Amino acid sequence: MPFRPVYNLLCYYLTLVFFGGFGLGLNVFCLLARILPAAARHERFFQRLIHRHFALFIWWMAFARLLRVHHHGFERLPRGGQILAANHPGLMDAPYILARVPEAVCIFKPAIRRNPVLGAAARRAGYLSSDSGIDLIRQAADKLAAGHTVLVFPEGTRTPLGETLLPLKPGFVLMAHRAQVPIQLIHIDWDTNVLVKGRAWWKCPRLPGRVDVTVGPRLATERLGRTEEVVAGIEAWFRAPAHTGIPGCPASAAMPAPIANPA
């Protein structure tokens, strides 16, 4: 198709405009909603709002034939108190996951607070800032104990080009131990370079592309050993996700029976 590169270029920039425009509108709505008191039911409402925003964005990219996101195993993912721990190859990883998880708390970088597209929405949804230090573990554990799902990228930042995985930070395991909730691993794999670290966002990536977001092993926290051993085992799994077991984590729990996904 001789016009495909031109089409990809135009559609990519149009997609960025759509994402920014819809996100800005969502942010304005959340700013106007500041009159609502901070309550768990209001946080869950805004989490679902963000979920629908990202689901629409994923649909648009597939409709425009730019990027197809394939979710595997999410129909078996239960709701409630749990940690979703994923690798982080690109800037769109959180939208890929949140598009299939209706209610979740995400841990975000402090700069998001000032972001005109997502800042106000993230605050209203009860998202947690990663600059809270030890308080972040306590805050996340409180959310988990209250039955929230918390999305974490243990690398702390996007994986640089040419790297498979950065060393994982142990905070997510400490959160799970403190709240006594399971850790659900999610692996993201793709064949494109959309919004990767070290590449300017305005440069058109390789398109069309494919992203596979796969639900991996589910770890029963009460059966796990020392934190450093657990982190090392999970890191080894992310580097070779075809392995069914987790090195150093022999008591990984089986996935639950299929349940209906409300999304």
C-alpha positions in Angstrom: 0.0 0.0 0.0 1.9 3.0 -1.2 0.1 5.5 1.0 0.4 3.5 4.2 3.4 5.5 5.6 1.5 8.8 5.1 -1.7 7.3 6.6 0.2 6.0 9.6 1.8 9.4 10.1 -1.5 11.4 9.9 -3.4 8.9 12.0 -0.7 8.8 14.7 -0.8 12.6 15.2 -4.6 12.5 15.1 -4.6 9.8 17.7 -2.4 12.0 20.0 -4.8 14.9 19.5 -7.8 12.6 20.4 -6.1 11.3 23.5 -5.1 14.7 24.7 -8.5 16.3 23.9 -10.5 13.6 25.6 -8.1 13.5 28.5 -8.3 17.3 28.9 -12.1 17.1 28.9 -11.9 14.4 31.6 -9.6 16.5 33.6 -11.9 19.5 33.5 -14.8 17.3 34.6 -12.7 16.0 37.5 -11.8 19.6 38.5 -15.4 20.6 38.5 -16.2 17.5 40.6 -14.0 18.7 43.4 -17.1 19.7 45.3 -17.7 16.0 45.9 -16.2 14.7 49.2 -13.3 12.3 49.1 -15.0 8.9 49.5 -14.3 5.3 48.4 -17.4 5.2 46.2 -16.4 8.4 44.4 -12.9 7.1 43.8 -14.3 4.0 42.3 -16.6 6.1 40.0 -13.6 8.0 38.7 -11.6 4.8 38.3 -14.3 3.5 36.1 -14.4 6.7 34.2 -10.7 6.5 33.4 -11.2 2.8 32.5 -13.8 3.7 29.9 -11.6 6.5 28.6 -8.7 4.1 28.0 -11.0 1.4 26.6 -12.3 3.9 24.0 -8.7 4.8 23.2 -7.7 1.2 22.6 -10.8 0.7 20.4 -9.9 3.7 18.3 -6.3 2.5 17.7 -7.6 -0.8 16.5 -10.3 0.8 14.4 -7.7 3.1 12.8 -5.5 0.0 12.2 -2.6 1.6 14.0 -2.2 -0.7 17.0 -4.0 -3.9 18.1 -3.9 -4.7 21.8 -4.6 -8.3 22.6 -5.6 -9.2 26.1 -5.0 -12.8 27.3 -6.5 -14.2 30.5 -8.2 -11.1 31.8 -11.6 -12.8 31.8 -10.2 -15.0 34.6 -8.9 -12.0 36.7 -10.9 -11.6 39.9 -11.8 -8.3 41.4 -10.9 -7.1 44.9 -7.7 -6.7 46.9 -4.7 -7.6 44.8 -1.6 -6.2 43.3 -1.2 -6.2 39.5 2.6 -6.2 38.8 3.6 -5.6 35.2 6.7 -4.9 33.2 7.0 -1.4 31.7 8.2 -1.3 28.1 6.2 1.9 27.1 4.3 4.9 28.2 0.9 3.4 27.3 1.3 0.3 29.5 -1.1 1.6 32.2 -3.9 2.3 29.6 -3.4 -1.1 28.1 -4.2 -2.7 31.5 -6.7 -0.3 32.9 -8.7 -0.6 29.7 -9.6 -4.1 30.9 -9.7 -3.5 34.7 -12.8 -1.4 35.6 -11.6 -0.3 39.1 -7.9 0.0 40.0 -5.6 2.3 41.8 -2.5 3.2 39.9 0.9 4.3 41.3 2.0 7.3 39.2 5.0 9.5 38.9 4.8 12.9 40.7 4.9 14.8 37.4 1.4 13.4 36.6 0.0 15.7 39.3 0.7 18.7 37.0 -0.3 17.0 33.8 -3.3 18.8 32.2 -4.5 15.6 30.6 -4.5 13.2 33.5 -3.5 15.0 36.7 -6.9 15.9 38.2 -8.5 12.6 37.1 -5.6 10.6 38.8 -6.2 12.5 42.0 -9.9 12.0 42.0 -9.5 8.3 41.3 -7.3 7.9 44.4 -4.1 7.2 42.5 -0.9 7.2 44.6 2.2 9.2 44.0 5.5 7.3 43.9 7.4 10.0 45.7 5.7 9.2 49.1 8.6 6.9 50.2 7.7 4.6 53.0 4.3 6.3 53.3 3.5 4.9 49.8 3.7 1.3 51.1 1.4 2.1 54.0 -1.1 4.0 51.7 -1.1 1.2 49.1 -1.5 -1.5 51.8 -4.5 0.4 53.2 -6.1 0.6 49.7 -5.4 -3.2 49.2 -6.9 -4.1 52.6 -10.0 -2.1 51.7 -10.5 -4.3 48.7 -8.9 -2.2 46.0 -6.8 -3.5 43.1 -3.4 -1.7 42.9 -1.5 -1.5 39.6 2.3 -1.3 40.0 5.2 -1.2 37.6 8.0 -2.5 39.8 10.8 -1.3 37.5 9.8 2.3 38.5 10.3 3.6 35.0 10.1 2.5 31.4 12.5 -0.2 30.3 15.2 1.6 28.1 15.5 0.5 24.5 17.8 -2.5 24.2 17.1 -3.7 27.7 14.8 -6.6 28.6 14.0 -5.5 32.1 15.3 -3.1 34.8 15.9 -4.4 38.3 12.7 -4.6 40.2 12.1 -2.5 43.3 10.8 -4.5 46.3 8.0 -2.1 47.4 5.2 -4.0 45.7 6.1 -7.2 47.6 6.2 -5.3 50.9 2.7 -3.9 50.1 1.4 -7.4 49.4 2.8 -8.8 52.6 1.5 -5.9 54.7 -2.1 -6.2 53.3 -1.9 -10.0 52.9 -3.2 -9.9 49.3 -2.0 -11.9 46.2 0.4 -10.6 43.5 -0.9 -11.0 40.0 1.8 -10.9 37.3 1.1 -9.3 33.9 3.5 -9.5 31.0 3.4 -6.9 28.2 5.1 -7.7 24.9 5.0 -5.8 21.6 6.5 -5.5 18.2 6.6 -1.7 17.9 8.2 1.3 19.6 5.2 3.4 20.6 6.2 6.0 23.2 9.2 4.0 24.4 11.9 5.5 26.7 14.6 7.4 24.8 12.4 8.2 21.8 10.6 11.5 21.3 6.8 11.2 21.5 6.4 13.3 18.3 8.4 10.8 16.2 6.0 8.4 14.4 6.8 4.8 15.6 6.7 1.6 13.6 3.0 1.1 12.6 0.9 -0.9 12.5 1.8 -2.7 15.6 0.7 -5.4 18.0 0.7 -5.5 21.8 0.0 -8.6 23.8 -1.0 -8.2 27.5 -1.0 -11.5 29.2 -2.1 -12.5 32.7 0.6 -14.6 34.2 1.0 -16.5 37.5 -0.8 -15.5 40.6 1.2 -15.6 43.8 -0.4 -16.3 47.2 1.6 -13.9 49.4 1.2 -15.8 52.7 3.1 -18.7 51.1 6.0 -16.6 49.8 9.5 -16.4 51.4 11.8 -13.5 52.0 11.2 -10.4 50.1 14.5 -10.3 48.2 14.0 -14.0 47.1 10.5 -13.2 45.9 11.6 -10.2 43.9 14.5 -12.1 42.3 12.1 -14.9 41.3 9.6 -12.5 39.8 12.3 -10.7 38.0 13.5 -14.0 36.5 10.0 -14.8 35.3 9.6 -11.4 33.6 12.9 -12.0 31.7 11.6 -15.4 30.6 7.7 -15.4 30.9 7.3 -18.7 29.0 8.3 -20.4 32.2 5.3 -21.5 34.2 6.9 -21.4 37.7 8.5 -18.6 39.6 12.1 -19.3 40.7 12.3 -19.0 44.5 8.5 -18.9 44.7 7.4 -22.5 44.7 3.9 -21.9 46.1 2.4 -19.9 43.3 -1.3 -20.1 43.4 -3.4 -21.4 40.5 -5.6 -18.9 38.7 -9.2 -18.9 39.7 -12.0 -20.4 37.6 -13.3 -18.2 34.8 -15.7 -15.5 36.0 -17.7 -12.9 34.1 -15.8 -9.7 33.4 -18.0 -6.6 34.0 -15.9 -4.6 31.6 
